[in-house]
Each structure stands twice: as C-alpha cells, then as structure tokens.
Amino acid sequence: MHPVDPADTLAPAHSAHVDTFARDHLPPPEQWPELLFDLPGLRYPDRLNCAAELLAGTDPGRPAFHTPSGPPWTYGHLRDRVDRIAHVLTGQLGVVPGNRVLLRGPTTPWLAACWLAVLKAGAVAVTVLAQQRPHELRTICGIARVTHALCDLRSVDDLARAGVPGLRITPYGGDAPDDLLLRITGAPDGPFEPADTAADDVALIAFTSGTTGRPKGCMHFHRDLLATADTFSEHVLRPREDDVFAGSPPLGFTFGLGGLVVFPLRAGASSLLLEQAGPRQLLPAIAEHRVSVLFTAPTAYRAMLADLDGHDTGSLRRCVSAGENLPAATWRDWHERTGLRIINGIGATELLHIFISAADGDIRPGTTGVPVPGWRARVVDAEGTALPDGEPGLLAVRGPVGCRYLADPRQREYVRGGWNITGDTYVRDPDGYFRYVARADDMIISAGYNIAGPEVEDALLRHPDVVEAAVVGRADEERGQIVVAHVVLTEGARRDAEELRVFLKSELAPYKCPREIVFPDALPRTATGKLQRFLLRAEPVADAPSPVAPEGDTSPGGGPK
C-alpha cells in the first residue's frame, strides 16, 4: 500500500491556485481519511490537470459526444471549444485559478465542455442540477463563495432570482452580445495552455444534502477524478474505444459526471448526452445510437422492463446500476429479458463514484459486490471496531479518494479512524461480498435521488399556513422510497395538498417534493419535545391524495449516495 499523509497535500507552495479559498477550507489533516494508492495506475505526477489529461491523446477525428440530433462532436471539436471557453474565462471574464465557477443547465455537450474548460483554466467547478430552485442555489453559492457562473440560457432565470451577491452570470445558447457561444467566436485561435495545477489542487466541489438539511460541499482534487476512472471504470467496467455511453443521471450528480464524461473520455470512447433521459427516452436512444454502456438507477431498469419488447437493446454490453439498492428480482428479470448482467454498485458524492461492485461472472445477485480494485471496505460497529461476517453494521471504506467537506463540522461524522463511514448498514458475507441492509440515517433515497427530510421540512415551514412539518421516507415498490410529509397547519387553514405542492415546486427541485402529504392535528413527540419520526415511518398514511409525480421528475437516475 501507498498511504498518503494529508499534511503532504496541503503545502500552498505546490498549488496553482491564486484564489486559495478551497484549499484554505479543507478539513484539518487529522480529520482526513487514510488515502491508498496501491495500484500502479494510481501513482500520479505532482503536476496534473485533469481536463488536459482527459482530452489528450485521442484521435481528433473520433466522436466524443453524440446528441439526439445533429452530427457528433469529435475530439477535435471538443478540444477546440474547450480551449476557446477557457480563453474567454481567463481573458474576458477575469477567472483566475481557484475561483469557483457554477455550472448549470441540461445535459448537453456544451455543459460538458464548460466543465472541462473550467478545470483546464485551473478554476473549481461547482456543478448543480438544472432543477434546483433559487433558495437552494443561493445556499450553495454562499457556502462555496461562487464568483462566476456559466449557465444554459434556459436555466438562467432561477439563478438570477437567487440574487447571489457579486455573482457574474454568463449565459450560453442565446443570441445576446454577452452569450458565451458568441464570445468564443472572438476568442484566440490555437490551444489554451492548461493551468499548471497540482494533482491535489481542488478541481470540483460537489454538493450533497445532509440529514440536517444544509448541503455539504465535497471537495475533490484533479487526481481524484482520474482515480475514479482508473479504479471502477478500468477494472470493473472495462470500457473500449468503440463504446457509446449513455444514462439518466445529470452531470450535477457525480454518478452522471463519471459515467457520461470522465469514464468515456478517459477511455477514448464517446457518450450520448440526453437532456431528457427517463426510461421512455432511454430505450429508443439505445437503439438509434447503438449505446453499449448504460448508467441508470434500479427504478429505470424496472420501468424499462415493461417496454423492452418494442425496442432493440442488442447494442448494450454493459449496464450499471447505482443510486439505490438493486433488488435481486430486478437483476434477474433484466438478465432473463436481455441476457445482460447488471453491474450493481455503491458510491458516494463524498467519494465521487462507485467503490464496491462486481461484473460478469463475479456478480452475486442480491449483493452489491466486493471492493473495487484500489479500495478497501469493512463493516464496523459504532465505535469503529470491525464486525465478523454475517453481522450487520456500518459500511467503512477507504481508497484513493476520500471525504473532504468544505468547512463543515460533519467531517468528523463521516471520517472516523481513517475510514469513510458512508451511512449505510451492510453485512459482509463469508465469501467477501457486501450485502446492503438499509440506510443508517434519515436520508430518503427515492428513485436514486438523495433527499434530506429536514430540507423539505424547512421549505414547508416557509409557507405561511404551516406550523409544523415532519418528512419521512416510506417504502415503495417502484421507487425504493417515497417522500411523505406530515404537516400541521394554522387553525382554520384549508388542508389543500396540491396547493402545498405548488408552493414547494417554487422552493425545491421537483424530485424532493413529497408524493404524499397528510395533515395530522399534531406530530408525535416525546415528553421533552423530541419528534418521534419512527412513529411516522411506521403508521399507514391515511386521507392522503393519490401520488402525483412532481413536475419535471422524468429522470429516475441518481448519483452515488
């Protein structure tokens, strides 16, 4: 093994960042997990720019990104556009290495090119979901001290309404004089010299909801992004240059960022980028574009089973599932209908991508798999002591990527004794396979999306008629869990669930909105006033309206937990 001392990665002299905010707000070294680099492919040079590495070497005439219409972007086209965007960032917009740049928009080649350009310029990418609302965006920008934003014109309004002080928003996809795509026509010709970033300079801040409702910024280095490709992708997925990747998770999730950008580019392959990527869109796209590698959540695989007869899936050779537990029945049904073995996996935004998985003949339906090469895992008790096989406990992992929250005291909860504690309850079987049991916290996982109940409660409490709110997850055959809100209203207020949903859609991304809302007279509490959530989870929902899919919730894919 090649453990890394966190103190060795914090020396400012090695950083290319002029704006040192991200490095200055890394957790103290003693709170870092132990990092392992025991595979030859993980021994990266001290100076490394992830974007430059991903774009290097592939024949410029090979396809990089496909879209539902129009010719593909070749690697040559992609490099030219990335370089032009990087020239605009540094020459016209005043971005310096280390600045945080928000990226927002539907999944398109332009969004991917902006992400690569931000990294190539040495700035820090903060990718968010196009669905997120002003309140959420304002919180994220405040935590990360975001200075600039590149935003699809169709997603600008909510970002502008967020009213982030000092944020410079540059739209793309329109015809205004300040539009990024018009700016790049006047950018210098020729390559952009990549920023001389250190391998351990922060490249990405990915946000994940915590059980307290306040988002946590997960800081990842240039080498971390390559490490996800050089572990799970190289050793489990094993992509080929002629592969076409596609999937449902947006680039705002690290599941999608890895599966649709980092992994295919690292392999010299290509990716089909879909703005709408629910089951109804995926099946025809697979046939039309001869997709060979698919990333989505178990919910989507279950949904696609009903429509398989009308679509050609013969081009598929790899199917990856993450974001929620994959039931053995779904695995077997998919295998029976397609002959394909779904590659199950568990990942985390804190660790970027999948760290336990198995492929081909190593798959054991009903289990997640074994540690990906380069990773270690065990099951521990609350004190961190390893438990024997067969006994449920907390999943603990470590490898080449580790949790580093942005100035967040919850770092001490996630990292204990050098291990990352994911918040999942697992059992290790005697044959070394890890089997999922349940979430160990109050996070709701619905169709692959992580939803913090307290965040939804906070949004409900912003409604003038809501006195109290408690949000819990309830088991659901199709989605794993659904969000159920228990709401106490002011005296005389009308119990109108649809009116509350309309309000919430202006406050939260649609996938976070409750599918069921009930109106008890009071919430169950202990004598000391503590909310008894377990009673809400256990009781049947009465007088609830029929479940209605939140508007815009068309893509069931989610990121690693």
Secondary structure, DSSP 8 states (H G I E B T S, - for coil): ---B-GGGG--GGG---SS-HHHHTS--GGGS--B---SGGG---SB--HHHHHHSSS-TTSEEEE-SSS--EEHHHHHHHHHHHHHHHHHTS---TT-EEEEESSS-HHHHHHHHHHHHTT-EEEE--TT--HHHHHHHHHHHT--EEEEEGGGHHHHHHT--TT-EEEEESS-STT-HHHHGGGS-SS-------BTTSEEEEEEE--TTSS-EEEEEEHHHHHHHIIIIIIIII---TT-EEEES--TTSHHHHIIIIIHHHHHT-EEE--SS-SHHHHHHHHHHHT--EEEE-HHHHHHHHTTGGGS--TT--EEEE-SS---HHHHHHHHHHHS--EEEEEE-GGG-SEEEE--GGG--TTS-BEE-TT-EEEEE-TTS-B--TT--EEEEEESS----BSS-TTHHHHEETTEEEEEEEEEE-TTS-EEEEEESSSEEEETTEEEEHHHHHHHHHTSTTEEEEEEEEEEETTTEEEEEEEEEE-TT----HHHHHHHHHTTS-GGGS-SEEE--SS--B-TT--B-HHHHHHS---S-------TT---------
